Amino acid sequence: MPGLMTFIVKDELAMETLAIPLSAKLPADVCVEIAKRACYCDTAIIKSRYRADSNCLEIDLAGPTASGDVATKLEQLIEKMQVERLSVTPKVLRDRSRADGGFTLDAWTRLTDRGDVWASGPGAVARSGEFMGLLSRLDGALERLAVREFQARQHSYNAMVPSDWLRRAGYFTSFAHSVTFAVHLNEDFSAIESFGQRHRQGENPTFQDVSEIAPPEHCLSPALCYHTYGALMNRKIASGVVSTYTANGRCFRYESKNLAGLDRLWEFSMREIVWLGDREAVLQARERAINAVWRLVDMLDLSARLETACDPFFASDFPSLRFFQLANDLKYELKVDTAPGEAIACASFNYHERFFGTRFDIQSAHGEAVHTGCAAFGLERLLYACFCQHGLERTAELVDNAIRRL
C-alpha cells in the first residue's frame, strides 16, 4: 500500500475536514465501505464520506486538536480493509428501470410533516398514520409469500437474543461495531445505591466503572435468524426436505454517524425467512424467493438491481470474508434507487453453507450439519425507497395492488 498523505481544511465553525487519498486499485464498493467504517474510529468524527471525484476518504472533525490521532486510526482502518490481493468485483444479476425515472427528493420531509414518522433519537424513528399501516400490509404480504411458497412455520421472537447465540455465530468477531448490548446494573446494594444517588437531579446516566454493569447475558437482536438457530440448537431435522421458518421483529444495528433518516436506522423492522436442509434444497429455496421478490419489484414498479454482495464485516475480517462471499455467490442484495445515483439495500438472500448448522449443532437425520439460508427484508427501507420513487399516494396504490396479486 502506498504511503498515505493527509491534509487539513479549516472552516469558520472550528470544524476541520481531513482528506486521505485512497489507492486507485481499491474497488469503488470497498471505498464506500471504508467510509462507513470510518465513523467508528474516533468520537471526534462528525461525518465521513467517499469522494469518487478525488478518490479520497473525507472526514469532518469536531475541532482541530484530534486530527493527528484520527488520521493514524483511519490509516490503520484502511490498511486492514485492503483487498488488492483478494480482488473480486460485485456482479449485477438482475436490473430493472422504471419508464418514469423521477424521484420524490424530499420524501423524508414529507413523511415527517405529515406526522407519519418522527425521530426520537439517532437512528430511532416512531411510526404512525399511513406509513405504519403500509408497513404492516407490506409485511403481511411477505409473510403470506413465506407461508404459500415454502409452508414456513410462523414465529414471534424476543427483541433480546442470548449473547451466547451471537458468540456461537461469530458476531462479536465480525460485527463488533454493530452490537447493541442489553445491560443492567450489578446486583450489589452499594453500587445500585451509589448510581441512584448520582442521578438524583435527573442527570444523563454515567458509570464510575465498568464493574457497575453486570456482564451482558443478552443483546438486542441484530437479525431474526439467530433466534431460529438458537431454538433448533442440538436438534436433528428431517432429511430430504427444507425446513422453513419466518418471523417479523425489531432488529438493532448500531451504525454510528451513518445513522440517517429511514435509510439507515439503529432500530428497524425485519421480516425474515430461514431455510434449513441439504445444500440443493436450500439453494433452490433461495432462488424461488428471489424470483418471487422480483415479481414484487415489478408490481411495485421499482428501479432496482440484484447484486452479489458481502456482509458489513469490520476491518480485520473484511478482505478475506468479502472475497469468500463474493467469489462464491453467498450473498445477494436487492438494491433500490432512492435518488439519482443513490440506492439502498432493502433485502438480502443468503446462503451460509454449513456454518450455522455446525456452530449450533443442528443436524440432518444422517448426523451431518445442515445447510442454511435466509431472505431478510428491511421493511422501513423498502417502503421508503418506494416513497422516494413514487410518492406516498402512488406507493399506497401499488402496495395494495401487489398484495391483491400475490
Secondary structure, 3 states (H helix, E strand, C coil): CCCCCCEEEECCCCEEEEEEECCCCCCHHHHHHHHHHHCCCCCCEEEEEEECCCCEEEEEEECCCCHHHHHHHHHHHHHHCCCCCCCCCCCEEEEECCCCCCCCCCHHHHHHHHCCEEEEECCEEEECHHHHHHHHHHHHHHHHHHHHHHCCEEECCCCEEEHHHHHHCCHHHHCHHHCCEECCECCCHHHHHHHHHHCCCCCCCCCCCHHHECCCCEEECCCCHHHHHHHCCCCEECCCCCEEEEEEEEEECCCHHHCECCCECCEEEEEEEEEEECHHHHHHHHHHHHHHHHHHHHHCCCCEEEEECCCCCCCCCHHHHHHHHHHCCCEEEEEEEEECCEEEEEEEEEECCCHHHHHCCCEECCCCECEEEEEEEEHHHHHHHHHHHHHHHHHHHHHHHHHHHC
